[in-house]
Amino acid sequence: MSYSAASQVALRQIEFFENRNVLIAGELADAFPIELAQTAASVTVFTTNYGFYRSLAARPQVTAHFGAEFDGDAASIDMILLYWPKAKAEAEYLMAMLLAKVAPGTEICVVGENRSGVRSAEKMFGPFGPLTKYDSARRCSFYWGRCDHNAPAFVLQDWFRSYPLELGGQSLTIRSLPGVFSHGEFDKGSELLLNTLPALHGKVLDFGCGAGVIGAFMKANHPDIDLELCDISALAIASAQETFRVNQLEARFTATDVYSDLQGHYDFLISNPPFHAGLKTFYAATETLIAEAPQHLTTGGELIIVANSFLRYPPLIEASLGHCEQPAGNNKFNIYAAKK
């Protein structure tokens, strides 16, 4: 079994989890919870990644939960295993949320790559109790601690960050949670995309919606479109829903792993697609988006994406849809478009 470096280090410390009721959360994407279930009394996984949730949902060895906030039974949990995310704000979010769910005396193990900033775990956990480094290997660190003090109640609304967006005659408020793309700021690639979009009609998909910036702008400018926003991240879905709520806009929101949970065909597939997963560069989702676009577009339907100019997407679009146009670009981003 191939595990991430962080999981390999956690495996070296397997005795910490013997006969414990373990709740795993954070930057985890491998099958280590299945192996851990052979040692622990029970293993519950909380993930904000819908693709990872799908991979675990059918596995009887673990109980999997997907969402922006853990809503499972925490009464029996006596050990948390937190995989440190790349964004410090997301680590703070997860730690505050998880510790608010469990009882005082619950132990915690933190593991993560050193370049992710895992060393800040000691200071961050300080208000709750001691946290001690027990292992260091494969450029990762492993910590153990215990929550000796009651954590404050967790209120999801307190974690949203807001910023105003003035573009194309529209005034919007964007709301986002930690760990969501463009958290607290407007991405320049999205700005180029929004300034380039043609008149929209029919069924429109905002793929990889993040905080809902692109979708909110499209709906505000074209109120008659049938709009759906999708993302693999529960934090993104919750952020987009909140953005639409505060701007009094309506749409459908779908958690999906690329096209896994999407239904029907679209007149427009619009995206500022991600190319990072955690600390790693990751193109698979965008490659699938492009390759399978013809199966999800209506006849005459159009794929429009914005991407960093160094990314070689035109050949993929040409292979999928037969041609690729570049209606706009600058020294950092390009817009690519193709009709079915």
C-alpha positions as CSV (number, residue, x, y, z in Angstrom):
1,M,0.0,0.0,0.0
2,S,1.4,3.4,-1.0
3,Y,0.9,6.1,1.7
4,S,1.8,9.8,1.8
5,A,4.8,10.8,3.7
6,A,2.6,12.0,6.5
7,S,0.7,8.7,6.7
8,Q,4.0,6.8,6.8
9,V,5.1,8.8,9.8
10,A,1.7,8.3,11.5
11,L,2.1,4.5,10.8
12,R,5.5,4.7,12.7
13,Q,3.5,5.8,15.8
14,I,0.7,3.3,15.4
15,E,0.8,2.5,19.2
16,F,-0.8,5.9,19.9
17,F,-4.0,4.7,18.4
18,E,-4.4,1.2,19.9
19,N,-7.9,0.6,21.0
20,R,-8.8,4.3,20.6
21,N,-11.9,5.8,19.0
22,V,-10.1,7.9,16.4
23,L,-11.5,10.9,14.4
24,I,-9.3,11.7,11.4
25,A,-9.5,15.1,9.6
26,G,-7.4,17.4,7.5
27,E,-5.1,17.0,4.4
28,L,-5.5,13.3,3.9
29,A,-6.1,11.5,0.6
30,D,-4.8,7.9,1.0
31,A,-6.2,4.7,2.5
32,F,-4.4,4.9,5.8
33,P,-7.7,5.0,7.8
34,I,-8.4,1.5,6.5
35,E,-5.2,0.2,8.0
36,L,-5.6,2.2,11.2
37,A,-9.0,0.5,11.7
38,Q,-7.1,-2.8,12.3
39,T,-5.5,-1.1,15.4
40,A,-8.0,1.4,16.7
41,A,-11.3,0.5,18.3
42,S,-13.1,2.7,15.7
43,V,-12.1,5.1,13.0
44,T,-14.2,8.0,11.9
45,V,-13.1,10.3,9.0
46,F,-14.2,13.8,8.6
47,T,-13.3,15.3,5.2
48,T,-14.1,18.4,3.2
49,N,-13.1,16.7,0.0
50,Y,-16.0,15.0,-1.8
51,G,-13.7,12.8,-3.9
52,F,-12.0,11.4,-0.8
53,Y,-15.4,10.9,0.9
54,R,-16.7,8.9,-2.1
55,S,-13.6,6.6,-1.9
56,L,-14.3,5.9,1.8
57,A,-18.1,5.9,2.0
58,A,-18.5,2.3,0.9
59,R,-15.7,1.0,3.1
60,P,-17.2,-0.8,6.2
61,Q,-14.0,-0.4,8.2
62,V,-14.5,3.3,8.7
63,T,-17.3,5.8,9.2
64,A,-17.0,8.8,6.7
65,H,-18.5,12.3,7.1
66,F,-18.4,15.0,4.4
67,G,-19.2,18.6,5.0
68,A,-17.9,22.0,6.1
69,E,-18.5,21.1,9.8
70,F,-18.4,17.7,11.5
71,D,-21.9,16.6,12.3
72,G,-21.2,13.0,13.5
73,D,-21.4,11.6,17.0
74,A,-18.4,12.9,18.9
75,A,-19.3,11.5,22.3
76,S,-17.1,8.4,22.0
77,I,-14.2,10.1,20.3
78,D,-11.1,10.0,22.5
79,M,-8.4,10.7,19.9
80,I,-8.1,13.1,17.0
81,L,-5.6,12.6,14.2
82,L,-5.2,15.9,12.3
83,Y,-3.4,16.0,9.0
84,W,-2.0,19.5,8.8
85,P,-3.4,21.5,5.8
86,K,-1.3,23.8,3.7
87,A,-3.3,26.9,4.7
88,K,-2.7,28.0,8.3
89,A,-6.2,29.6,8.5
90,E,-7.7,26.2,7.5
91,A,-5.7,24.5,10.3
92,E,-7.0,27.0,12.8
93,Y,-10.5,26.4,11.5
94,L,-10.3,22.6,11.7
95,M,-8.7,22.6,15.1
96,A,-11.2,25.0,16.6
97,M,-14.1,23.1,15.1
98,L,-13.0,19.6,16.1
99,L,-12.0,20.5,19.6
100,A,-15.4,22.1,20.2
101,K,-17.0,18.8,19.3
102,V,-15.1,16.5,21.7
103,A,-14.9,16.3,25.5
104,P,-12.0,17.7,27.6
105,G,-9.3,15.1,28.0
106,T,-9.4,14.1,24.3
107,E,-6.0,13.4,22.9
108,I,-4.8,14.8,19.6
109,C,-2.1,13.7,17.2
110,V,-1.0,16.2,14.5
111,V,1.1,15.1,11.5
112,G,2.1,17.0,8.4
113,E,4.9,18.1,6.0
114,N,7.3,20.6,7.5
115,R,6.9,22.9,4.5
116,S,3.1,23.1,5.3
117,G,3.9,24.9,8.5
118,V,3.1,22.1,10.8
119,R,5.6,23.5,13.3
120,S,3.1,26.1,14.2
121,A,0.8,23.4,15.7
122,E,2.4,23.7,19.1
123,K,1.6,27.4,19.5
124,M,-1.8,27.1,17.9
125,F,-2.8,24.2,20.3
126,G,-1.3,26.1,23.3
127,P,-4.6,27.4,24.7
128,F,-6.1,23.9,24.9
129,G,-3.2,22.0,26.5
130,P,0.3,20.5,25.9
131,L,1.5,19.4,22.5
132,T,4.8,17.6,22.1
133,K,6.8,16.6,19.0
134,Y,7.4,12.8,19.1
135,D,8.7,12.0,15.6
136,S,10.4,13.6,12.6
137,A,10.9,11.7,9.3
138,R,10.4,12.0,5.6
139,R,10.3,15.8,6.0
140,C,7.3,15.5,8.3
141,S,6.6,16.0,12.0
142,F,4.4,14.1,14.4
143,Y,3.0,15.7,17.6
144,W,0.9,14.3,20.5
145,G,-1.1,16.4,22.9
146,R,-4.2,16.4,25.1
147,C,-7.1,18.9,25.2
148,D,-7.1,19.8,28.9
149,H,-9.4,22.9,28.6
150,N,-12.8,23.3,27.2
151,A,-12.7,24.7,23.6
152,P,-15.1,27.6,22.8
153,A,-18.3,26.8,21.1
154,F,-17.8,26.7,17.3
155,V,-20.0,29.0,15.2
156,L,-19.6,28.6,11.5
157,Q,-20.7,32.2,10.7
158,D,-17.7,33.5,12.7
159,W,-15.3,32.0,10.2
160,F,-16.5,33.7,7.0
161,R,-14.4,36.5,5.6
162,S,-16.1,39.1,3.4
163,Y,-14.8,41.4,0.6
164,P,-16.6,43.7,-1.8
165,L,-16.5,43.1,-5.6
166,E,-17.2,46.0,-8.0
167,L,-17.1,44.8,-11.6
168,G,-19.0,45.4,-14.8
169,G,-21.5,47.6,-13.0
170,Q,-22.3,45.0,-10.4
171,S,-21.7,45.4,-6.6
172,L,-21.4,42.1,-4.8
173,T,-20.3,40.8,-1.4
174,I,-18.1,37.7,-1.5
175,R,-18.0,35.4,1.5
176,S,-15.5,32.7,2.0
177,L,-14.2,30.2,4.5
178,P,-10.6,29.3,5.2
179,G,-9.0,27.0,2.7
180,V,-11.2,28.2,-0.2
181,F,-9.6,29.6,-3.3
182,S,-9.3,33.4,-3.3
183,H,-10.1,33.5,0.4
184,G,-10.6,37.2,1.2
185,E,-9.5,38.5,-2.2
186,F,-10.5,38.6,-5.8
187,D,-8.4,36.5,-8.2
188,K,-7.1,38.2,-11.3
189,G,-7.7,35.2,-13.5
190,S,-11.4,35.2,-12.5
191,E,-11.5,39.0,-13.3
192,L,-10.2,38.4,-16.8
193,L,-12.7,35.6,-17.3
194,L,-15.6,37.7,-16.1
195,N,-14.6,40.6,-18.4
196,T,-14.5,38.2,-21.4
197,L,-17.7,36.2,-21.0
198,P,-20.2,36.3,-23.8
199,A,-23.9,36.7,-23.3
200,L,-25.1,33.7,-21.4
201,H,-28.3,31.7,-21.7
202,G,-29.8,28.3,-20.8
203,K,-28.2,25.9,-18.4
204,V,-24.8,27.2,-17.1
205,L,-22.3,25.4,-14.8
206,D,-19.7,27.2,-12.7
207,F,-17.2,24.4,-12.3
208,G,-14.9,24.6,-9.3
209,C,-16.9,27.4,-7.9
210,G,-14.8,28.3,-4.9
211,A,-16.5,31.1,-3.0
212,G,-19.0,31.6,-5.8
213,V,-17.4,34.8,-7.3
214,I,-17.9,33.7,-11.0
215,G,-21.3,32.2,-10.4
216,A,-22.6,35.3,-8.5
217,F,-21.4,37.7,-11.2
218,M,-23.0,35.5,-14.0
219,K,-26.3,35.3,-12.1
220,A,-26.4,39.0,-11.3
221,N,-25.8,39.9,-15.0
222,H,-27.9,37.1,-16.4
223,P,-30.7,36.5,-13.9
224,D,-32.6,34.2,-16.3
225,I,-29.9,31.5,-16.7
226,D,-30.4,28.1,-15.0
227,L,-27.2,28.2,-12.9
228,E,-25.5,25.4,-11.1
229,L,-22.3,25.7,-9.0
230,C,-20.2,22.7,-8.2
231,D,-17.0,22.0,-6.3
232,I,-15.2,19.1,-4.7
233,S,-14.7,21.1,-1.5
234,A,-17.4,21.3,1.2
235,L,-15.8,24.6,2.4
236,A,-16.2,26.0,-1.2
237,I,-19.8,24.9,-1.4
238,A,-20.7,26.5,1.9
239,S,-18.9,29.7,0.9
240,A,-20.7,29.9,-2.4
241,Q,-24.0,29.3,-0.8
242,E,-23.3,32.1,1.7
243,T,-22.2,34.4,-1.1
244,F,-25.5,33.8,-2.9
245,R,-27.5,34.3,0.3
246,V,-26.0,37.7,1.2
247,N,-26.5,38.9,-2.4
248,Q,-30.0,37.5,-2.6
249,L,-29.2,35.3,-5.6
250,E,-30.4,31.8,-6.4
251,A,-28.7,28.7,-7.9
252,R,-28.2,25.0,-7.3
253,F,-25.1,23.8,-5.5
254,T,-23.6,20.4,-6.0
255,A,-20.7,18.6,-4.3
256,T,-19.0,16.5,-7.0
257,D,-15.7,14.9,-8.1
258,V,-15.5,16.5,-11.5
259,Y,-18.6,15.2,-13.3
260,S,-19.5,12.4,-10.8
261,D,-22.7,13.9,-9.4
262,L,-23.7,16.2,-12.2
263,Q,-26.8,15.6,-14.3
264,G,-27.9,16.5,-17.8
265,H,-26.2,18.8,-20.3
266,Y,-25.1,22.4,-20.2
267,D,-25.1,25.3,-22.6
268,F,-22.0,26.7,-20.9
269,L,-19.2,25.1,-18.9
270,I,-17.4,28.0,-17.2
271,S,-14.4,27.5,-15.0
272,N,-11.3,28.9,-13.4
273,P,-10.1,25.4,-12.7
274,P,-7.8,24.5,-9.9
275,F,-4.3,23.1,-10.5
276,H,-3.2,22.6,-6.9
277,A,-4.3,19.9,-4.5
278,G,-2.8,20.6,-1.1
279,L,0.9,21.3,-1.6
280,K,1.1,19.5,-4.9
281,T,0.5,20.6,-8.5
282,F,-2.5,18.6,-9.8
283,Y,-4.0,18.7,-13.2
284,A,-6.2,15.6,-13.3
285,A,-9.5,17.3,-12.5
286,T,-9.0,19.9,-15.3
287,E,-7.9,17.3,-17.8
288,T,-11.0,15.3,-17.0
289,L,-13.2,18.4,-17.2
290,I,-11.8,19.1,-20.7
291,A,-11.7,15.5,-22.0
292,E,-15.3,14.7,-21.0
293,A,-16.8,18.1,-21.8
294,P,-18.5,16.9,-25.1
295,Q,-20.5,14.4,-23.0
296,H,-21.9,17.2,-20.9
297,L,-22.4,20.0,-23.4
298,T,-25.5,20.6,-25.5
299,T,-25.0,20.8,-29.3
300,G,-23.5,24.2,-29.7
301,G,-22.6,24.4,-26.0
302,E,-19.4,26.1,-25.1
303,L,-16.5,25.4,-22.7
304,I,-14.8,28.5,-21.4
305,I,-11.9,28.4,-19.0
306,V,-9.2,30.7,-17.7
307,A,-5.8,29.3,-16.9
308,N,-2.2,30.4,-16.1
309,S,-0.6,31.0,-19.5
310,F,2.1,28.4,-18.9
311,L,-0.5,25.6,-18.6
312,R,-0.7,23.6,-21.9
313,Y,-4.5,23.3,-22.1
314,P,-5.1,24.2,-25.8
315,P,-3.9,20.8,-27.1
316,L,-6.3,19.0,-24.7
317,I,-9.2,21.2,-25.7
318,E,-8.4,20.6,-29.4
319,A,-8.3,16.9,-28.8
320,S,-11.7,17.0,-27.0
321,L,-13.7,19.5,-29.0
322,G,-11.7,19.8,-32.3
323,H,-10.6,23.4,-31.9
324,C,-9.6,26.0,-29.3
325,E,-10.0,29.7,-29.4
326,Q,-8.2,32.3,-27.3
327,P,-10.5,35.3,-27.0
328,A,-8.4,37.1,-24.4
329,G,-5.1,36.9,-22.5
330,N,-2.4,38.9,-20.7
331,N,1.1,38.2,-19.4
332,K,-0.2,35.8,-16.8
333,F,-3.6,34.3,-17.8
334,N,-5.3,33.2,-21.0
335,I,-9.0,32.5,-21.8
336,Y,-9.7,29.4,-23.8
337,A,-13.0,28.6,-25.5
338,A,-14.4,25.9,-27.7
339,K,-17.9,25.0,-28.9
340,K,-19.2,21.5,-29.3
